[in-house]
Amino acid sequence: MKLIGRRRELAAVERLLRQGAAGAGGHLVVTGPAGAGKSAFVHASAALARARGIPVHWVAGTSDGPGRTTGEELLDVAGPSPGGSGPDLDRRARADAGGGPRLVVVDDVDRAGADAVESLAFLVPRLGSGPVMVVATAEEPLGLGSELRLGGLAEPELAALVPGLSAEAVHALWLVSGGLPGAALAFADEVAGLDGPGAVVRLALTAPSRSGFLELDVGLLRLLEEAAGRSLPPEVRARVLARLGRELLGDPSAGARRRALVEEAVALARASGAPGTLAEVRDSGLHALWDPAAARERLTAASEIVELARRAGDDVAERRGLFWRFTALAELADLEAAEAALTAYARAGELAGDAETAVVVSARQAMLATVRGRFDVAEALTAEVAERGRRVGLADTERLVGSLRGAVAALRGDHTSLVAPWQDQARRRPGHFYEAMAARSLLESGREVEAGLELERLLPSVLAGSGPRWIGAVADLAVVASQVGEPAAAQALYGALLPYAGRLVVWGGANTITGPVDDYLGRLAAHLGRPGDAVRHLDAAIAIEERAGALPWLARTLAARARSVGDQAGAAEDLARARSIARRLGMDGFTSTLGPPEGEWRLIRDGDDWLLEAGAETARLRDLRGMHYLRSLLAAPGREIAALDLVAGGAGLHVPAGDPVLDDTARRAYRQRLAALEERLESADRAGDAGRAATVEAERAALVAELRRAGGRGGRQRTAPDEAERARVNATRALWAAVRRVESAAPLAGAHLRASLRTGRFPRYQPAPGGPARWNV
């Protein structure tokens, strides 16, 4: 590739070579996207070195060195061993340290894998020991310092790269390539021999979009607008208008214009009678409009596209039609038929040798595995998507992988980890409803106030919106509104979702599916105080989930129905089934929201407090010493635990009656210190200062333990009635204080504890009738 421009970058190479000639090593990393001219740059750098008489070494596994001259060494690259060296690069650096300057050229080091990058990172800090210079290229920054980025060329520079093309054709090339010389040269072959208008139209129709999903390729849009403003044959105009509508999908404000463009394009294509043109226009039209209400129309259009494409012999359009069929069937909640359509799409891609099709299929298979609770399979497929997507250069690979991993995390109940990524996406791509996903994650990670504020901010824009992510955004806000929303917000979202009852919430091209619409309608109806509607919708959702084998969704909907029905027996059955599914699938975060199983009461630490869940009663209790004693007794029902062990935090062993003690003087000193500590503990309890109480309790426990271990002077043994008695008094007082606290917050649980506790020197919990089958402490 001819090197045009890049004066600043070549000047940096000149400085590096002068530095090497002076005996000091150094490096320069040049980054840029594919087609930016990185390979041409390193060959130009090698030529500069040769002109100075500096030997050049090329690294194998990256560039094959077409600019390598005869006799120039081709080095191997491998990662450094722990405490060792990157074998060939470091060997060369050390071998040349005492000789003249050397230039090592590493082209596309990141494509050679992590070992190559590690070797380079290992070598860079050692370059100062000798006159070894490295010029390396990579697509993304390596974080090694001394890095420059290659962007697009200016339009006059690009004109010098493609002499012989008209100014109009050069301008078109510059728009669709972004000025990247590699891309421009590839497009130049396509428009060779065409006049300016012909080049504009050809590139407008054939140049691949450089945008990601729901993003704008501004250069291509400008070229399409120029082409649409020209006088064109009806068939060509239909294709231009349809593509312009499709490329405008990333502009949320262009809905009306997209529809007008598609309608005109379809009319022109039908009038032309060309099946290939109509298939292309119908496909672009589905992209441009993507109305969530039109799933059945999408299914019909998909069948038409497949038939037209087969008549025209267009395998690319046929695959697009098959994929639209998969998406529409998923929206219509027929996952079995959707999988069959996905299989047909995969086979068509295999026959055509299309590597991107394989990545798309793996991603959708990962999503289907996720909704069925096969999380390990989903994670393996997601790793495959990441590897293959990067290898074939599939746009949006990172976001695709992030969405798949986020779906697994959400179903497992790990919502906290999702808040920051969705908020970051919302900042980067405003107007595409990532804010709604972040709001739901905020709610389900316990940040209800923030989620409620986001609901108020987002509701007007979401209700007025449209597009491939719209129904997902409405569903996410419905979750927030069903828990913390005002009735008006819940009613508005209910009305927006109601036309889609019986369908699934599908985002875009079915890379994310978040459950039946009826599940969200049921939650909203319950929040609005309409239990009949709630149960009707939730029953419909459960039927869809059972038919599809979507176990994670089923667990969540069963839990929602349990909270909505008046039948306590039915609610208990739903909760038991939801808990069983969630536990078997490893949905730990979700399981923790279901409360204790039937017959189980819980007394557990929750931050600085205690959480009591006893049947229908739930209470949050302040930390007291007695709560710790109570937990020890509940953990061993029917078993006596010595009061002295209880207050010392021991293992619950009985204390012999004749335990040795200290002499009188030492005993008095210990008793005085224990009394002082007792007063400090009572003060801390009254103030609710759990931290101070814990510190004092630790010292007191140590003193009590010392008393138990100590013996008298002169070999004479004494018993310890005073210490045991003090422990009995303290344990009894602390336990009943804890029971009184429970009684004030949960009367039924408190009554059971009062009837079941036995205090004294050997307290125990002897369960009275009416209590739980078991305690979880």
Secondary structure, 3 states (H helix, E strand, C coil): CCCCCCHHHHHHHHHHHHHHHCCCCEEEEEECCCCCCHHHHHHHHHHHHHHCCCCEEEECCCCCCCCCCCCCCEECCCCCCCCCCCHHHHHHHHHCCCCCCEEEEECCHHHHCHHHHHHHHHHHHHHHHCCEEEEEEECCCCCCCCEEECCCCCHHHHHHHCCCCCHHHHHHHHHHHCCCHHHHHHHHHHHCCCCHHHHHHHHHHHCCCCCCCCCCCHHHHHHHHHHHCCCCCHHHHHHHHHHHHHHHHHCHHHHHHHHHHHHHHHHHHHHHCCHHHHHHHHHHHHHHHCCHHHHHHHHHHHHHHHHHHHHHCCHHHHHHHHHHHHHHHHHCCCHHHHHHHHHHHHHHHHHHCCHHHHHHHHHHHHHHHHHCCCHHHHHHHHHHHHHHHHHHCCCCHHHHHHHHHHHHHHHHCCCHHHHHHHHHHHHHCCCCCHHHHHHHHHHHCCCHHHHHHHHHHHHHHHHCCCCCCHHHHHHHHHHHHHHHCCHHHHHHHHHHHHHHCCCEEEECCCCEEEEEHHHHHHHHHHHCCCHHHHHHHHHHHHHHHHHHCCHHHHHHHHHHHHHHCCCHHHHHHHHHHHHHHHHHHCCHHHHCCCCCCCCEEEEEEECCEEEEEECCEEEEEECCHHHHHHHHHHCCCCCCCCHHHHHHCCCCCCCCCCCCCCCHHHHHHHHHHHHHHHHHHHHHHHHCCHHHHHHHHHHHHHHHHHHHHCCCHHHCCCCCHHHHHHHHHHHHHHHHHHHHHHHHHCHHHHHHHHHHEECCCCCEECCCCCCCCEEEC
